[in-house]
Amino acid sequence: MGKERKVRAYTNIALIKYWGKKDETLFLPMNSSLSLTLDSFYTETAVRFDGSLERDEFWLNDVQQEEKAVQKISRVLDLFRETAGITEPAYVTSTNFVPTAAGLASSASGLAALAGAANLASGLHLDKRTLSTYARRGSGSATRSIYGGFVEWQMGTNNDDSYAVKIDDADWDIGMVTVIVNSKEKAVSSRAGMKNTVLTSPFYPSWLESTAKDLTEIKSAIREQDFQKLGEITESNGMKMHATVLGATPPFSYWEPDSIVAMHMVRELRQQGIPCYFTMDAGPNVKVLCRLSDSQKIQSYLTTYFSPEKVIISGPGKDIEDITNEGVYHD
Ligand SMILES: O=C(O)C[C@@](O)(CF)CCOP(=O)(O)OP(=O)(O)O
């Protein structure tokens, strides 16, 4: 029986969205994307390869998972088994410190933590760039959760050159306030949503063109630490992604009435002189990019309408962490 290894990975929120695959098997994206890793939402996953097991076993938040969820993690574990020449099944336990599948990119932290723990338990100890190509095969957005701060997922052209790189530690008064409009499982998954949009939305080709330009500009905004430019591009890119969704067949939207209330409140905050910008993913929740030093003010304004436990402040998250020997003092 192999040694159990435990890893923490933080979720990330895309500022330049990944929306559409070029290759559904290898999870190669149609465009490069860029995200901010958050410190308030993360997943802790432990992996142990164990020959006494019949098959892979997966426990999520102390609940043993059914076949479909097991298959999703087995596909990632198989990559490590193949590379390391391991044939044993694995015992996997995961705890999400994020409302699972609530449009809070829980798959990002979940699959990144799984890849990180399998990387150590298999003895491969792949470097982070290579590890991000393994995480990608579990879920595209997981590619970026290997690193903290601002992270770019370079689309690449094949399995080995589609990986994440850290752009910046985002340690210059950057924060994000998440408004949980609805933490229920969403009706249309990001996987299904992006697939249908690529296939049917007439707005998709112009999305691709404009998102490449947004990425170039947002990277210079980060280099210049120009927060207003960073925020304006973030808000615009997220809205354009949702516009492609509105143009799909059948047309659909991830927004709920309170999503629009949150967006209006962000605009009101901006009129009051607080620089903050919203972005949304494949769900109704609204993420507000802001100065960390303004996040309390923003939270108290939003809680004049939303209940406090639904408005969560995050600072920039860190790279994936080995927490196997919890409690052991790490200098
Ligand atoms: O995170 C972003 O860039 C934007 C989104 O969150 C949606 F707005 C997409 C996330 O897609 P994901 O769940 O990674 O899909 P998978 O590869 O089919 O597992």
The ligand as a Gaussian input file, in Angstrom:
#p B3LYP/6-31G(d) Opt

LIG

0 1
 O      -13.298000      29.312000     -15.643000
 C      -13.405000      29.840000     -16.796000
 O      -12.448000      30.157000     -17.517000
 C      -14.803000      30.118000     -17.348000
 C      -15.849000      29.088000     -16.886000
 O      -15.816000      29.002000     -15.481000
 C      -17.263000      29.450000     -17.254000
 F      -17.545000      30.672000     -17.186000
 C      -15.600000      27.797000     -17.599000
 C      -15.158000      26.706000     -16.704000
 O      -15.264000      25.487000     -17.435000
 P      -14.863000      24.114000     -16.756000
 O      -15.798000      23.838000     -15.608000
 O      -13.401000      24.111000     -16.410000
 O      -15.176000      23.124000     -17.955000
 P      -14.507000      21.704000     -18.284000
 O      -13.163000      21.949000     -18.894000
 O      -15.470000      21.074000     -19.269000
 O      -14.434000      20.940000     -16.980000

